[in-house]
Amino acid sequence: MFPYLRSHRVNLQLLQEKSCRDLVQLLESIEGTKLIVLDDSMIGPLGLIAKPKIFAERGIKLLSLKPEQHFPKESQNIIYIIRPQPSLMDHLANHVKANTQAGRLFHIFFVPRRSCMCIKKLENKEVIGAFGCIEELAWNFLPLDSDLVSMETASGYRDVCVDGDTTSLYQAAIGLVQLQRLYGRIPKIYGKGVQAQLVWDHAKHLAIDEKALYNGDKGAIDQLILLDRGIDLLTPLATQLTYEGLIDEFFGIRQNQLTLPAEHFPSYFASGGDCTRDAAGNGVDSERSLLGDTDRKTIMLHSGEQLYAELRNKNFNEVRMLLALKVKDIQLQMNVNRQGQSVQEIKSFVDRLPQLMEQKKATSEHTAIASLIDEHLNVHSFNDDLAAEQEFMICADIDRASAYIEDQIACRAELRNVLRLICLQCAAGSGLKERVLNYYKRELAQVYGVEVLLRISNLEKAGLLRTQTESRAYAVLRKTLHLTVDDIVEVNPHDISYVHSFYAPLTARLVEHSLKPLGWQTLKSQINNLPGPTFEDFQVQLIGIGGRPVVGATPSEASLMHARRVVLVMFVGGCTFAEIAALRFLAAQEDNNVEFLIATTKVINKHTFLDSLLSL
Amino acid sequence: YHFYNAIDSEGVESNLSLIGSSYAKGRCTVEAELCTDTLRLLKLQRTLTAKRSDEVSLNGLSVHDTMMELLRRGDLKEVERMKSDYKVPDRRYWWMRILIMAERLNWLELEKF
């Protein structure tokens, strides 16, 4: 149904189909005409799971959840598909009171699980009787791309670190078990960080009852690497320089969708296309049918589209070049002098035409996006910020208050950006000197008002701002793991550091090293001074009673050694597109002989990450 | 020291001393100091506003914004006093001066630097 999810080893389509089946089953268990009401945060995820066709076929209408709503008379069943947030229950209660009529039933499907708090709240409002069935849809991981699944919980890291709410960890653990159910047991597990450890402990606990998980053969996934966001706070704050990363930072990608003002795409209007672009975006999804926006254009971004798949992970400087090449290429093909050609040649050209037009459209679209990004890049402040960032990355002057930050504060620059730079300095120095930290606090409070202290305390709880301890993890690792490289190669790179121009994300570097023979063992001593425990675990096949003992390396398993390994890398607390790009780059290297599946709580960037932490 | 946050968000002046003392209990000297500073600032702002009722109210502005506003009025003496009172670093002080001069197109004076 979603062709872009298909890949040769771990087929994420299975996951999507299963999720979709769950939904359909639930829907069919309810009789009568139906109307689905979606909470805003569910619209995108639903589009990742089910096509609108499913609903159209069954005559189901979709609405988005609003505080005041009146439902048409003819629908007998109102179904809510929502996240378990108690605040939403108030709306529901109001709806029920305003819309009760004979023969009407309300239902709730909680995603990913029901919460007692929500149900209790409905009881308190005395509307619980109106609800027919309250079910849960266990959509823990949503497939975003052929190698990427996400929980789409934006506040995952914040919940755990600032609010002490570990629901998202638990959900991740359930998701892991679910993945193992679909794809088989994962024999080897490596991990680093407190949260990662918690997730794994939960997952192990949950899987204990499922003997089937252990008895079966080794599954499609060979290895799991659990990484905690807490071990690397520098990467999510740094500016990403890949094409996809930049798009996300400037415009925001939500569930593979990019929405931009349509005025930037004149050709698109001219061709009269409204929303049926099946080649590039097969997700004409509920959002559009729900809230028909005509002056916004939604673009689907995933590897199903050839050109984007090629461009997304490249450094932006390379993207410019590639786009120019593409344009030239298309022009060349279109303008071949056709006079001297035989009929056959012309025929083959005509056959190719639709494909060419398709290419042309995709190219023009991405040129438009690229030029928009260019505009943002050419602003002075962007380059100044980047320069300051890169100074920190190479550990220049991190013990003093940075003059650049001082100037930014004095000019009353955007608070978020100022805090980001301070956090970056802190991450690079593995903590700030107490004097410097206090100086910054004073400056911030004086310029932005005392309220800023609350936000700072959030950051302190999350570990983004802290005073220095003896160990200088980043400075040491920068040397031992070559996090920054001296020769900058952005075009046709041979090292993952290209995603941030010269800095290689620590997480991706860890994964890279763990792939080497005995890699994890050597790593263990090196990453000792990062926060959180380092752990490893093995899930071996259980020997059944009276069964033959399983010989460790049977010939078939030995031959498997030469096949491509599949490694599931799970980021607890979110990961950036730059990290994803780095991992994809590693997978593309021949000698690694490996394939990655990436799981994350949410794809984050410097803005969304900080925003989730800063909100009070 | 998490529970002070709840109080702080109300942001009422009367609460500030309370918050300050809780910060002090939680051994956050900087935060405590800043709270007392704010308290002082609010008092100062009130007297300043009372002195000249005709102009924009200063109440509730941050130290930086108050100084900017005063500079806009040309009250250099008061600004200098605030600078030493609130330990405003020289760098930021001159930034303020320059920004305000630029705002008023006071190029002649800018050249003197």
Chai-1 contact restraints between the chains, C-beta under 6 A:
chainA,res_idxA,chainB,res_idxB,connection_type,confidence,min_distance_angstrom,max_distance_angstrom,comment,restraint_id
A,E406,B,R91,contact,1.0,0.0,6.0,A-B,restraint_1
A,A410,B,R92,contact,1.0,0.0,6.0,A-B,restraint_2
A,A410,B,W95,contact,1.0,0.0,6.0,A-B,restraint_3
A,N438,B,V30,contact,1.0,0.0,6.0,A-B,restraint_4
A,K441,B,V30,contact,1.0,0.0,6.0,A-B,restraint_5
A,A445,B,L34,contact,1.0,0.0,6.0,A-B,restraint_6
A,Q446,B,V63,contact,1.0,0.0,6.0,A-B,restraint_7
A,Q446,B,H64,contact,1.0,0.0,6.0,A-B,restraint_8
A,V447,B,S62,contact,1.0,0.0,6.0,A-B,restraint_9
A,V447,B,H64,contact,1.0,0.0,6.0,A-B,restraint_10
A,G449,B,S62,contact,1.0,0.0,6.0,A-B,restraint_11
A,V450,B,L34,contact,1.0,0.0,6.0,A-B,restraint_12
A,V450,B,T38,contact,1.0,0.0,6.0,A-B,restraint_13
A,L453,B,E31,contact,1.0,0.0,6.0,A-B,restraint_14
A,L454,B,N5,contact,1.0,0.0,6.0,A-B,restraint_15
A,L454,B,D8,contact,1.0,0.0,6.0,A-B,restraint_16
